[in-house]
Amino acid sequence: MDLATFLSLAGAAFVFGISPGPGTLAALSVSTSQGLRSGLILGAGEAVGDVVYLTMAILSLGYLSVYLEPVMYVVRWIGAGYLIYLGVMQFRLSQLELDSSNQIPTNTVKQFLMGFLIGGTNPKVILFYLSFIPLFLDLSNISLMTGIQIILTVYFSVFASLVVVCGAGNQIKSWVTKPSAAKRLNQITGSVMVLVGLLLVVS
């Protein structure tokens, strides 16, 4: 993989990782409620979940793109509906619900697994790797070493984006505990999730 392809792939994966979605919102939520370390553990799990789909694409992109095309259409609609639902629920959250961390595991392994499940069940991940990456990488004709390079590049780029999210979350922890600020944050993140869901529908 040449330098230009590496930079393009790393940049695209970073933007993908930091874009609004269940993963970034979960990382922000955990980092603000339990601290930076917990957010990073969750983010590491999310990045692993992401590269599972990338590995599947590298190993059998041709098969996936042909036989899973109808499934991708269904996944997009299900994912859109789920994001809209989460957005509405987030918009309606109160200060108490925002600050409560009893639904977020405190165990390191459970936090990692929670992140893995978020990344591994995010429909945005499937759509991204099956539609965008093949635009500049021929995944059906690459060597084992190139495949490993692609996986590592995407993993660390996605994780780096979540480090930024978690770092920002840790810095604004004292701000979001204010009732008025928490309500505003809920409304903003909820609106963004609804918007992303609607964009999935019309795209």
C-alpha positions as CSV (number, residue, x, y, z in Angstrom):
1,M,0.0,0.0,0.0
2,D,1.5,3.3,-1.1
3,L,1.6,6.5,1.0
4,A,-1.2,8.2,-0.8
5,T,-3.5,5.2,-0.3
6,F,-2.5,5.0,3.3
7,L,-3.2,8.6,4.0
8,S,-6.5,8.5,2.1
9,L,-7.6,5.4,4.0
10,A,-6.5,6.7,7.4
11,G,-8.2,10.0,6.8
12,A,-11.5,8.4,5.6
13,A,-11.5,6.0,8.6
14,F,-10.8,8.9,11.0
15,V,-13.7,10.9,9.7
16,F,-15.9,7.9,9.7
17,G,-15.1,7.1,13.3
18,I,-15.7,10.7,14.5
19,S,-18.9,11.2,12.6
20,P,-22.1,11.3,14.7
21,G,-23.4,7.8,15.4
22,P,-24.1,5.3,18.2
23,G,-20.4,4.6,18.7
24,T,-19.3,8.2,19.2
25,L,-22.3,9.0,21.4
26,A,-21.6,6.0,23.5
27,A,-17.9,6.9,23.9
28,L,-18.9,10.5,24.8
29,S,-21.5,9.2,27.3
30,V,-19.1,6.8,29.0
31,S,-16.2,9.3,29.2
32,T,-18.3,12.0,30.7
33,S,-19.9,9.7,33.3
34,Q,-17.0,7.4,34.2
35,G,-13.9,9.1,33.0
36,L,-11.4,9.0,30.1
37,R,-10.1,5.5,30.9
38,S,-13.5,3.9,30.6
39,G,-14.2,5.8,27.4
40,L,-11.0,4.6,25.8
41,I,-11.7,0.9,26.8
42,L,-15.1,1.2,25.2
43,G,-13.6,2.9,22.1
44,A,-11.0,0.1,21.8
45,G,-13.9,-2.4,21.7
46,E,-15.8,-0.4,19.2
47,A,-12.7,-0.2,16.9
48,V,-12.4,-4.0,17.0
49,G,-16.0,-4.4,16.2
50,D,-15.5,-2.1,13.2
51,V,-12.6,-4.1,11.7
52,V,-14.6,-7.3,11.9
53,Y,-16.6,-6.0,9.0
54,L,-13.5,-4.8,7.3
55,T,-11.9,-8.3,7.6
56,M,-15.1,-9.8,6.1
57,A,-14.9,-7.4,3.2
58,I,-11.3,-8.2,2.5
59,L,-11.8,-11.9,2.6
60,S,-14.9,-12.1,0.6
61,L,-16.0,-8.7,-0.8
62,G,-17.2,-10.1,-4.1
63,Y,-19.5,-12.6,-2.4
64,L,-20.8,-10.1,0.2
65,S,-21.5,-7.4,-2.4
66,V,-23.5,-9.8,-4.6
67,Y,-25.4,-11.9,-2.1
68,L,-25.9,-9.4,0.7
69,E,-27.1,-6.5,-1.4
70,P,-30.8,-7.1,-0.5
71,V,-29.7,-7.4,3.2
72,M,-27.9,-4.1,3.0
73,Y,-31.1,-2.4,1.9
74,V,-33.0,-3.9,4.9
75,V,-30.1,-3.1,7.3
76,R,-30.1,0.5,6.1
77,W,-33.8,0.9,6.9
78,I,-33.6,-0.9,10.2
79,G,-30.5,1.2,11.1
80,A,-32.2,4.4,10.2
81,G,-35.3,3.6,12.2
82,Y,-33.1,2.6,15.2
83,L,-31.1,5.8,15.0
84,I,-34.3,7.9,14.8
85,Y,-35.7,6.1,17.8
86,L,-32.5,6.6,19.8
87,G,-32.4,10.2,18.8
88,V,-36.0,10.8,20.0
89,M,-35.2,9.1,23.3
90,Q,-32.0,11.1,23.7
91,F,-33.8,14.3,23.0
92,R,-36.3,13.6,25.8
93,L,-33.7,12.6,28.4
94,S,-33.6,14.5,31.7
95,Q,-30.6,15.6,33.8
96,L,-31.0,12.6,36.1
97,E,-31.0,10.1,33.2
98,L,-28.0,11.8,31.7
99,D,-25.9,11.6,34.8
100,S,-27.0,8.2,35.8
101,S,-24.3,5.6,35.0
102,N,-26.1,2.5,36.4
103,Q,-26.6,1.2,32.8
104,I,-22.9,1.5,31.9
105,P,-20.7,-1.4,33.1
106,T,-17.8,-0.5,35.3
107,N,-15.9,-3.8,34.7
108,T,-13.1,-3.4,32.2
109,V,-13.9,-6.5,30.2
110,K,-17.7,-5.7,30.1
111,Q,-16.9,-2.1,28.9
112,F,-14.7,-3.6,26.1
113,L,-17.4,-6.1,25.1
114,M,-20.0,-3.3,25.2
115,G,-17.9,-1.3,22.8
116,F,-17.4,-4.4,20.6
117,L,-21.2,-5.0,20.4
118,I,-21.8,-1.3,19.5
119,G,-19.2,-1.4,16.7
120,G,-20.2,-4.9,15.6
121,T,-23.9,-4.1,15.3
122,N,-23.6,-0.6,13.8
123,P,-25.2,-0.7,10.3
124,K,-23.1,2.4,9.4
125,V,-20.0,0.1,9.6
126,I,-21.4,-2.4,7.1
127,L,-22.4,0.3,4.6
128,F,-19.1,2.1,4.9
129,Y,-16.8,-0.8,4.3
130,L,-18.9,-2.4,1.5
131,S,-19.5,0.8,-0.4
132,F,-16.7,3.3,0.3
133,I,-13.4,1.4,0.7
134,P,-13.6,-0.5,-2.6
135,L,-13.6,2.9,-4.3
136,F,-9.9,3.2,-3.8
137,L,-8.8,-0.3,-2.8
138,D,-9.3,-3.5,-4.8
139,L,-10.0,-5.8,-1.9
140,S,-10.4,-8.8,-4.2
141,N,-6.8,-8.6,-5.4
142,I,-4.5,-7.8,-2.4
143,S,-1.8,-9.7,-0.6
144,L,-1.9,-10.9,3.0
145,M,0.5,-8.2,4.1
146,T,-1.5,-5.4,2.4
147,G,-4.7,-6.8,4.1
148,I,-3.0,-6.6,7.5
149,Q,-1.8,-3.1,6.8
150,I,-5.4,-2.0,5.8
151,I,-6.8,-3.6,9.0
152,L,-4.3,-2.0,11.3
153,T,-4.6,1.4,9.5
154,V,-8.4,1.4,9.9
155,Y,-8.3,0.2,13.5
156,F,-5.9,2.8,14.8
157,S,-7.6,5.6,12.8
158,V,-11.0,4.7,14.2
159,F,-9.6,4.4,17.7
160,A,-7.8,7.7,17.3
161,S,-11.1,9.4,16.4
162,L,-12.7,7.9,19.5
163,V,-9.7,9.1,21.6
164,V,-10.6,12.6,20.4
165,V,-14.3,12.1,21.3
166,C,-13.4,10.6,24.8
167,G,-10.9,13.4,25.4
168,A,-13.5,16.0,24.6
169,G,-16.0,14.2,26.8
170,N,-13.7,14.2,29.8
171,Q,-13.0,17.9,29.4
172,I,-16.7,18.9,29.4
173,K,-17.6,16.5,32.2
174,S,-18.2,19.4,34.7
175,W,-20.1,21.4,32.1
176,V,-22.7,18.7,31.2
177,T,-23.5,18.1,34.9
178,K,-25.4,21.4,34.9
179,P,-29.1,20.8,34.3
180,S,-29.5,23.4,31.6
181,A,-26.3,22.3,29.8
182,A,-27.3,18.6,30.1
183,K,-30.7,19.2,28.6
184,R,-29.2,21.2,25.7
185,L,-26.6,18.4,25.1
186,N,-29.4,15.8,25.0
187,Q,-31.4,17.9,22.5
188,I,-28.3,18.4,20.3
189,T,-27.2,14.8,20.3
190,G,-30.8,13.6,19.9
191,S,-31.3,15.9,16.9
192,V,-28.1,14.7,15.3
193,M,-29.0,11.1,15.6
194,V,-32.5,11.7,14.1
195,L,-30.8,13.6,11.2
196,V,-28.3,10.8,10.6
197,G,-31.2,8.3,10.5
198,L,-33.1,10.5,8.0
199,L,-30.0,10.8,5.8
200,L,-29.7,7.0,5.8
201,V,-33.3,6.8,4.5
202,V,-32.8,9.3,1.7
203,S,-29.3,8.2,0.7
